[in-house]
């Protein structure tokens, strides 16, 4: 498979690139800065320099030509304000989905966030609330697209501890919990192989089920 990952220098994306390259997939990661290319090459991925905040659909779609799948794993990141949460976590996700459609790429996986399906509770930090609203709006946009075999993955609180390979994955609610970035990447890699997860919005936390089994358990007979 050829897989193009938006936000290719992110912590989850780099882990995913290593996994995909190790199993023999052809991987490209979209990054904003040329200086990030070395880390992608070390992970086994082809670096593609393209700023999703300023690019056009045509700019991005040319990098998706011939791909079998696209993964949106970009984010404005720590230290960014509410404005960039909207331009990256929502705007860039919508642009990447538009580009995937234009390039004829059907399989589309989004890394979202737990809590993006509801209005943030009173007292939530304003920037974090903007992040959740942006993620929710992007998810809503993608889920309306009949031209994409989409899956939305909503992990719980992310940690940098070593992955366990054991998770709880549900098309309903998992409840709140932590999950390692290693395990999120492993779930994404499995989702790309499982067409029966198309059309699903999934919550993910650490748990007791091996990743491959957890993905198979939520999959339908062949996708939507």
C-alpha positions in Angstrom: 0.0 0.0 0.0 1.0 3.6 -0.5 -0.1 5.7 2.5 0.1 9.5 2.8 0.1 10.9 6.3 -0.7 14.6 7.1 1.2 15.9 10.1 4.0 13.5 9.2 6.4 14.8 11.8 4.0 14.4 14.7 4.6 12.0 17.5 1.9 9.5 16.5 2.7 9.9 12.8 6.4 9.1 13.2 5.5 6.0 15.1 3.0 5.0 12.4 5.5 5.6 9.7 8.0 3.2 11.3 5.3 0.5 11.6 4.1 0.9 8.0 7.6 1.0 6.6 8.6 -2.1 8.6 5.7 -4.1 7.2 6.6 -3.1 3.6 4.2 -0.3 2.9 5.2 2.8 0.9 4.8 5.8 3.2 4.9 9.6 2.6 4.6 12.2 5.4 3.4 15.7 4.7 5.4 18.2 6.8 5.6 22.0 6.9 9.4 22.5 7.2 12.2 21.0 5.1 14.2 20.6 8.3 11.9 17.8 9.4 12.7 15.6 6.4 15.6 13.8 8.1 13.4 12.4 10.9 10.9 11.1 8.3 13.7 9.5 6.3 15.0 7.8 9.4 11.4 6.5 10.0 11.3 5.0 6.5 9.0 7.6 5.1 9.2 9.9 2.1 9.1 13.6 3.3 6.7 15.8 1.4 7.0 19.5 2.2 3.6 21.2 2.0 2.0 23.7 4.4 -1.6 22.6 4.8 -2.6 26.0 6.3 -1.7 27.8 3.1 -2.0 25.1 0.3 -4.8 24.7 -2.1 -6.7 21.5 -2.8 -4.7 21.1 -6.0 -1.4 21.6 -4.2 -2.2 18.7 -1.8 -4.0 16.4 -4.2 -0.9 16.0 -6.4 0.9 14.5 -3.4 -2.0 12.0 -2.9 -2.1 10.8 -6.5 -1.7 7.0 -6.6 -2.1 6.6 -2.9 -4.2 3.7 -1.4 -5.0 5.5 1.8 -4.6 8.9 3.6 -4.2 9.5 7.3 -4.9 12.9 8.9 -2.7 13.1 12.0 -1.8 16.8 12.0 -2.5 19.2 14.8 -1.6 22.7 15.8 0.3 21.4 18.7 1.1 22.6 22.2 1.6 26.3 22.6 -0.7 27.3 19.7 -3.7 29.5 20.2 -7.4 29.0 19.4 -7.0 30.5 15.9 -4.5 27.8 14.9 -6.7 25.1 16.4 -9.3 26.1 13.8 -6.9 26.5 10.8 -5.1 23.2 11.4 -7.2 20.8 13.4 -10.3 21.7 11.4 -9.3 23.6 8.3 -6.3 21.4 7.3 -8.4 18.3 8.0 -11.1 19.5 5.6 -8.6 20.5 3.0 -6.9 17.1 3.2 -10.2 15.3 2.8 -11.0 17.5 -0.2 -7.6 16.6 -1.7 -8.2 12.9 -1.1 -11.5 13.1 -2.9 -9.9 15.0 -5.8 -7.1 12.4 -6.1 -9.5 9.5 -5.9 -8.2 8.2 -2.6 -11.1 6.4 -0.8 -9.6 5.2 2.4 -9.3 8.1 4.8 -8.5 7.8 8.5 -8.6 10.7 11.0 -6.9 11.0 14.3 -9.3 13.0 16.4 -9.8 13.3 20.2 -12.0 11.9 22.8 -14.5 14.6 23.8 -14.8 16.0 20.3 -18.4 14.8 20.0 -19.8 17.2 22.6 -19.6 20.8 23.7 -16.7 21.2 26.2 -18.0 21.5 29.8 -18.0 24.9 31.6 -14.6 25.8 33.0 -12.7 24.1 30.2 -9.5 26.0 29.2 -10.6 28.2 26.2 -7.8 27.0 23.9 -8.5 23.3 24.7 -12.2 24.0 24.1 -11.3 25.5 20.7 -9.3 22.4 20.0 -12.1 20.0 20.8 -14.6 22.1 18.8 -12.2 22.1 15.8 -11.7 18.3 16.0 -15.5 17.8 16.2 -16.2 20.1 13.3 -13.5 18.3 11.2 -15.0 14.9 12.1 -18.5 16.0 11.2 -17.3 17.2 7.8 -15.5 14.0 7.0 -18.3 11.8 8.1 -20.7 13.4 5.6 -18.5 12.4 2.6 -19.8 9.4 0.7 -16.7 9.4 -1.6 -14.5 8.5 1.3 -14.2 5.2 3.2 -13.5 7.1 6.4 -12.7 6.0 9.9 -12.5 8.5 12.8 -10.3 7.4 15.7 -10.7 9.2 19.0 -8.0 8.3 21.5 -8.1 9.1 25.2 -5.3 11.0 27.0 -2.0 10.3 25.2 1.1 9.2 27.0 4.7 8.5 25.9 5.0 5.2 27.9 6.0 2.1 25.9 3.1 0.5 24.1 1.5 -2.6 25.6 -0.2 -3.8 22.4 -3.3 -4.1 24.5 -6.3 -1.7 24.1 -10.0 -1.1 24.5 -11.5 0.0 21.2 -15.2 0.7 20.8 -17.7 2.1 18.3 -19.6 3.3 21.4 -18.0 4.8 24.5 -14.9 3.4 26.2 -15.1 5.8 29.1 -12.2 8.1 29.9 -8.7 6.6 30.1 -5.1 6.9 28.9 -3.5 5.3 25.9 0.1 5.3 24.7 1.1 6.9 21.4 2.7 3.6 20.5 -0.6 1.8 20.8 -2.5 4.6 18.9 -0.1 4.1 16.0 -0.5 0.3 16.1 -4.3 0.7 16.0 -4.0 3.1 13.0 -1.8 0.6 11.2 -4.4 -2.1 11.7 -7.3 0.1 10.7 -5.7 0.7 7.3 -5.8 -3.0 6.7 -9.4 -3.5 7.8 -12.1 -2.2 5.4 -14.8 -3.3 7.8 -14.0 -0.2 10.0 -15.0 2.2 7.2 -17.9 4.4 8.4 -17.0 4.0 12.1 -16.1 6.5 14.8 -14.1 4.7 17.4 -12.9 5.5 20.9 -9.6 4.1 22.1 -7.9 3.7 25.5 -5.5 1.3 27.0 -7.0 -2.1 27.8 -6.6 -5.8 27.7 -7.3 -6.8 24.1 -4.5 -7.3 21.5 -4.6 -4.5 18.9 -5.4 -6.8 15.9 -8.1 -8.6 17.8 -9.6 -5.3 19.0 -9.8 -3.9 15.4 -11.3 -7.1 14.0 -13.9 -7.1 16.9 -15.3 -3.7 15.9 -15.2 -4.3 12.1 -18.3 -4.9 10.1 -18.5 -7.4 7.2 -17.0 -5.1 4.6 -17.4 -1.4 5.5 -20.2 0.9 4.9 
